[in-house]
Structure formats: C-alpha cells, structure tokens
Amino acid sequence: ISTIRDALQKNPDLKVSFLTDALRGTRESPLPSCASLLAPLVADFGPERVEVRMFHTPNLTGLRKKIVPKRINEGWGLQHMKLYGIDDEIIISG
C-alpha cells in the first residue's frame, strides 16, 4: 500500500485499479481487510485515480448469506485470481 501511495504521489497521471474478493476482502479478522487498507487511497487520491472493485459470488445470497458465518462463507466461492495488469500487459500468477 505504501509503495502504491508513493507512486500515486510522484505521478499525478497514474491510475490504479484493484479487483478483490468481496467476501475475503471485507473480513476484518484476524487482520485488517483489504477494503479497509485500500479505502484511504481512494479517500486521498479520489475514485478517478484509485478504483476498487469487489467481486461477490452469486452462489451466496439471501438467507444463506445471513446464516453462514463470515469466516465460513468464503467456501461458497472465493475469487482467488492473481492478475497484474500494467499498461497493455497482464501477468497471471498463482
């Protein structure tokens, strides 16, 4: 996060986009979630420069989502890709 913050401060034309999993990305325990870690970047640099999107599996909705505990709900469909896109290039990792 600090490296991305530094890059945004040094380059006013830089735009950064994140795609995270909504279930894991909002769970605050045992460590802070990526949503809470990325929120200050959006607040400081604006949504036009820092975009955060969160994928939510369609397999977990309604009553099932209300009943299943947060730590368990990731089992219904966790998005766990590791993709890095820079300009016209993409790196797929695991």
C-alpha positions as a printed NumPy array, in Angstrom:
array([[  0.   ,   0.   ,   0.   ],
       [  2.804,   2.418,   0.865],
       [  4.553,   1.716,  -2.457],
       [  1.35 ,   2.408,  -4.374],
       [  0.782,   5.576,  -2.326],
       [  4.304,   6.768,  -3.141],
       [  3.801,   6.079,  -6.841],
       [  0.477,   7.967,  -6.866],
       [  2.114,  10.933,  -5.147],
       [  5.029,  11.01 ,  -7.595],
       [  2.958,  10.541, -10.756],
       [ -0.288,  12.568, -10.953],
       [ -1.266,  10.749, -14.174],
       [ -1.112,   7.296, -12.562],
       [ -4.398,   5.405, -12.216],
       [ -4.649,   2.192, -10.197],
       [ -7.432,  -0.404, -10.261],
       [ -7.927,  -3.246,  -7.783],
       [-10.214,  -6.264,  -8.097],
       [-10.61 ,  -8.128,  -4.829],
       [-12.933, -10.753,  -3.458],
       [-15.864,  -9.161,  -1.625],
       [-16.145, -11.896,   0.996],
       [-12.498, -12.165,   1.977],
       [-11.787,  -8.525,   1.154],
       [-14.203,  -7.235,   3.8  ],
       [-13.429,  -9.7  ,   6.612],
       [-11.593,  -7.762,   9.349],
       [-10.388, -10.664,  11.427],
       [ -7.701, -11.661,  12.273],
       [ -6.056,  -8.817,  10.275],
       [ -7.399,  -5.643,   8.643],
       [ -9.221,  -6.316,   5.38 ],
       [ -8.024,  -5.134,   2.004],
       [-11.136,  -2.918,   1.867],
       [-10.041,  -1.012,   4.967],
       [ -6.43 ,  -0.878,   3.745],
       [ -7.39 ,   0.477,   0.302],
       [-10.058,   2.943,   1.477],
       [ -7.519,   5.642,   2.481],
       [ -6.017,   5.551,  -1.028],
       [ -9.443,   6.221,  -2.546],
       [-10.092,   8.973,   0.001],
       [ -6.72 ,  10.64 ,  -0.594],
       [ -6.457,  10.35 ,  -4.385],
       [-10.122,  10.052,  -5.424],
       [-12.053,   7.33 ,  -7.228],
       [-10.929,   8.664, -10.6  ],
       [ -7.34 ,   7.622,  -9.765],
       [ -7.865,   4.668,  -7.398],
       [-10.599,   2.233,  -8.353],
       [-11.519,  -0.647,  -6.045],
       [-13.954,  -3.279,  -7.263],
       [-15.08 ,  -6.261,  -5.265],
       [-16.324,  -9.488,  -6.82 ],
       [-19.174, -11.131,  -4.912],
       [-20.012, -14.707,  -5.812],
       [-23.605, -15.217,  -6.954],
       [-23.544, -18.538,  -5.026],
       [-24.016, -16.779,  -1.682],
       [-27.112, -14.603,  -1.416],
       [-30.258, -14.14 ,   0.608],
       [-30.891, -16.328,   3.649],
       [-27.759, -18.408,   3.049],
       [-25.609, -15.246,   3.266],
       [-27.318, -14.157,   6.5  ],
       [-26.863, -17.53 ,   8.207],
       [-23.358, -18.581,   7.148],
       [-20.616, -17.027,   9.338],
       [-18.149, -14.692,   7.595],
       [-15.134, -16.945,   8.043],
       [-17.039, -19.882,   6.502],
       [-18.845, -18.007,   3.709],
       [-15.702, -17.858,   1.569],
       [-16.178, -21.579,   0.899],
       [-19.189, -20.797,  -1.291],
       [-16.989, -19.288,  -3.969],
       [-13.827, -17.364,  -3.346],
       [-12.348, -15.367,  -6.223],
       [ -8.639, -16.022,  -5.818],
       [ -7.022, -14.999,  -9.101],
       [ -3.761, -13.113,  -9.075],
       [ -3.65 , -10.867, -12.131],
       [ -1.34 ,  -7.918, -12.595],
       [ -2.1  ,  -5.529, -15.44 ],
       [  0.295,  -2.775, -16.389],
       [ -0.446,  -0.666, -19.46 ],
       [ -1.053,  -3.244, -22.228],
       [  0.458,  -6.206, -20.386],
       [ -1.067,  -8.748, -17.995],
       [  0.672, -11.22 , -15.719],
       [ -1.291, -14.217, -14.445],
       [  0.178, -15.765, -11.317],
       [ -0.901, -18.124,  -8.57 ]])
